[in-house]
Amino acid sequence: MWTVTVGLTCLLAMLPEQTGKLSIENTRLLHGVPGLPRDSNKFIHGDSFYLAFDIKGVQSDAEGKVSYSLVTEVMFNGRLEFKHESKDLEAIDSLGGNVLPGFTQLNIGKDQPDGKYTVKVTATEKKTKAVASVVQDFFLEKGDLGIVRIRTTADRDEKVPTAIFSTGEDMWLNLSIVGFARDKSMQPNLKVSMEIIDSNGKPTVQKPPVAEISKGVAPEVDLVPLQFYVSLNRAGKYKIKLKVMDQITGKNSSVEIPLEVSQAK
């Protein structure tokens, strides 16, 4: 089962097509929107697909208002698997420039078959009827254990997503674990760690934080959420290494994501 969210916010292989002066540019795969860069188009069941882009050449009215629609289509083995239409969207071109940042999000269900998928996003401006689209491939792979739905927020309640960080700020790294085993008491036994590596390849702390999950997980739950707190006390470029170990099966999985912190002015 697919669920989708589209809108304005802020790919690896892409195939743009356009009519009129409208175009879709600066496409990218992210961990959340706005979110940190995702360097792979390989996904596992239970993950979320985020595609961000800029719609350029939009025509606004005297108050800066732009009316448009977005259509998201998912193809598998040459056939249409899923389609979502957002027909009545409005945005304000407050700073001028005739550009609107947008995104589409797909939550990948556990019943989807493995293989290559193609996502096509089409934007249509209502005033000029101009159309532009972009195509992004991704691969859904079978994975028993994994770290999915990574998002960065400025608050613990996950209400303020962000991907631009300065010294003196706080960051919450939100994620979920899928594909874990359960013991005789129907509980998982997971250890999840977060290690931050600086630009010199050295860990920022001697003992990285480790979360243990071994109780309180309802039998019907197959996606366990988790948070790590990061204090942004120093400017620089870093790598965040997330790792999960299933103590029952001995399996492990890891993810690396970049983090850049600028000096506050």
Residue, then its C-alpha position, 0 to 999 in steps of 0.5 A: m500500500w502506498t500513501v503520498t504527501v505533496g506540497l511546497t517546502c523548502l534524484l539521482a537519475m532524472l528525465p525532465e520534460q516541459t512545455g512553455k516556460l515551466s521547468i522542474e530543476n534542482t531535484r534531489l533525494l532527501h531524508g525528510v523535507p527539508g532534510l539531509p541528503r540521501d546518497s542512494n536510491k535504494f529503499i527497503h520496506g517501511d521506508s519513506f521516499y522524499l523527492a524535493f525540487d524547484i518549480k521554475g518559471v511560475q507566473s504569479d498575480a499582483e499579490g504574488k499568488v501562484s495556483y498550480s497542481l501536482v500529480t505523482e505517479v508510481m510505475f512498476n514493470g511498465r504499468l501504473e501502480f499508484k497515482h495521486e492528484s493534488k489539483d488545488l494548490e496555492a503558494i506565494d512567490s513572496l521573494g520574487g524570482n518566479v520559483l517555488p520549492g516543492f516535494t513529494q513523499l511516498n510511504i512504502g508499504k510492506d506489501q509492495p513487491d521488490g524491484k525497480y520503480t519509477v516515480k513521475v511528478t508533473a506540475t501544471e500551472k493553472k494560469t498559463k496551463a504550462v506543464a513540466s515533469v520529472v522522473q526518478d527511479f528507485f529500487l525496493e530491496k528485500g531487507d530483514l533489518g533496517i533503519v528507515r524514515i530518518r528525519t531531522t527536526a529542531d524540536r523533540d516533538e518533530k513539529v519543526p523539520t529542518a536541514i540548515f544548522s548553526t552553532g548554538e542550535d539543537m537537533w533531533l535525529n528521528l528514525s525507525i527500525v524495521g525487520f526486527a525479530r522477537d523473542k519468546s516473550m514477543q519482545p525485540n532486543l535491539k541496540v541502536s547507536m549513533e556515532i558522529i565523525d568529524s572532518n578528520g575522521k575522528p569520533t566526536v565523543q569517546k562513548p557514542p550514545v546507544a539506545e536499547i529496545s527490549k520491552g514495551v513493544a506491542p505485538e502488532v508493531d512492526l516499526v519502532p520509532l527512536q530519537f537521538y539528540v545532537s547539540l550543535n556546539r561546533a561548526g564543521k562537516y561531519k558524518i553521522k553513523l547509525k547502526v542497529m544490532d538485532q541481539i536475537t538474530g545477530k543481524n545488523s544494519s547501518v546508515e551514514i548521512p552527512l551533517e554540516v554545521s555553520q558558525a552562527k553570526 
